Amino acid sequence: MKLIVLLLSGLVLVGCGEQKPVTPQEAWQSFCKSIPSASFNIMTDRQQGIEKEKALEHAKKLQEPKAQQYVVSLIEEAYKVPLYEQMNDKEKAMNDFIKNRYESCLKQ
């Protein structure tokens, strides 16, 4: 029984080891993984008539300047797309807006 407790304790301690710090490149890659979803949400807001200033206000809450700048550029791009009346057109705009976003983000 003591051996099992000792083994389990060792496994728990192995899992509690320090994690290596995240490099800026790794942090950016992690950020880019969220961009397709964020892009869809940005265009959804656009197609729902949310004011551009409110979207920009939300983006300015991002702490990392490069991430903030990137999201602001997405918002600027989204608000160049017309606000469509028909649901099919709105959905197409949302789906089109997310295409290749992850790859594009990684190139930044």
C-alpha positions in Angstrom: 0.0 0.0 0.0 2.8 2.4 0.9 4.5 1.6 -2.4 1.3 2.6 -4.3 1.0 5.8 -2.4 4.7 6.5 -3.0 4.3 5.8 -6.8 1.2 8.0 -7.0 2.9 10.8 -5.2 5.8 10.6 -7.6 3.5 10.8 -10.6 1.7 13.8 -9.1 5.0 15.6 -8.5 6.1 14.9 -12.1 2.9 16.6 -13.3 3.6 19.6 -11.1 7.0 20.4 -12.6 7.6 23.9 -13.9 6.3 24.6 -17.4 8.8 26.2 -19.7 8.1 29.9 -20.6 6.2 30.5 -23.8 8.2 32.2 -26.5 6.7 35.2 -28.3 6.3 33.0 -31.4 4.4 30.3 -29.5 2.2 33.0 -27.9 1.4 34.4 -31.4 0.6 30.9 -32.7 -1.7 30.4 -29.8 -3.4 33.7 -30.5 -3.7 32.8 -34.2 -5.6 29.7 -33.4 -8.4 31.8 -32.0 -8.5 34.1 -35.1 -10.9 32.1 -37.3 -13.5 32.1 -34.5 -12.8 35.8 -33.7 -13.2 36.6 -37.4 -16.5 34.9 -37.6 -17.7 36.8 -34.5 -16.5 40.1 -35.9 -18.4 39.6 -39.1 -21.4 38.3 -37.2 -21.5 41.5 -35.2 -21.1 43.5 -38.5 -24.0 41.6 -40.0 -26.1 42.1 -36.9 -25.6 45.9 -37.2 -23.3 46.3 -34.2 -21.7 49.7 -34.5 -18.0 49.7 -35.6 -17.0 51.9 -32.6 -18.4 49.3 -30.2 -16.4 46.6 -31.9 -13.2 48.7 -31.8 -13.8 49.5 -28.1 -13.9 45.8 -27.4 -10.7 45.2 -29.3 -8.9 47.9 -27.5 -9.2 45.8 -24.3 -6.6 43.4 -25.6 -3.4 43.7 -23.6 -0.9 42.7 -26.2 -0.3 45.5 -28.7 0.3 43.3 -31.7 -2.8 41.3 -31.1 -4.8 44.4 -30.6 -3.6 45.9 -33.8 -4.4 42.7 -35.7 -7.9 42.5 -34.3 -8.5 46.2 -35.1 -7.4 45.5 -38.7 -9.9 42.6 -38.9 -12.7 44.9 -37.7 -11.7 47.6 -40.2 -11.8 45.0 -42.9 -15.1 43.6 -41.8 -16.8 46.9 -41.7 -15.9 47.5 -45.4 -18.3 44.6 -46.2 -21.9 45.7 -46.7 -24.5 45.0 -44.1 -26.7 42.5 -45.9 -30.5 42.2 -45.6 -30.9 38.5 -46.6 -29.8 35.8 -44.1 -28.1 33.8 -46.9 -26.0 36.8 -47.8 -25.1 37.4 -44.1 -24.1 33.8 -43.6 -22.0 33.8 -46.8 -20.2 37.0 -45.6 -19.5 35.4 -42.2 -18.2 32.2 -43.7 -16.1 34.0 -46.4 -14.6 36.2 -43.8 -13.0 33.4 -41.9 -11.3 31.7 -44.9 -7.5 31.5 -44.5 -7.5 33.6 -41.4 -5.2 31.3 -39.4 -2.6 31.1 -42.1 -2.8 34.9 -42.7 -2.3 35.5 -39.0 0.7 33.3 -38.7 2.4 35.4 -41.5 2.2 38.5 -39.4 
